[in-house]
């Protein structure tokens, strides 16, 4: 699900929701989702966010650029178990010329279970930090940070 502002002639995407069904392989011996699995769910949400903006991450990489994760935060409020249907809500918290911060909220049945952020810098194929290409920046600049 994506959100738009009412009354404006252009669409401003505030967040994207992605559904993920918990696989057995995602759980630990206690039967709950292993804490290290949530960053993978963040990645799924991030990829779907980019796709929904019309700029799939694969397309971005094909231009010779990457958004490298340089920081990750996660705060755990509750648990999820095998076969639970989760909703990953992804938004952009901050956009700067050389990087951005994605924000994630993961819900089970409307209950927040994990919240997190990933900070990314843009690099070129030589692994040098560069300005985010204009095509991506223009795609994301109308995003209203949370």
Secondary structure by P-SEA (a helix, b strand, c coil): cccccccccbbbbcbbbbbbccccccccccccccccaaaaaaaaaaaaaaaaacccaaaaaaacccccccbbbbbbcccccccbbbbbbbbbcccccccbbbbbbbbccccccccbbbbbbbbccccccccccaaaaaaccccccc
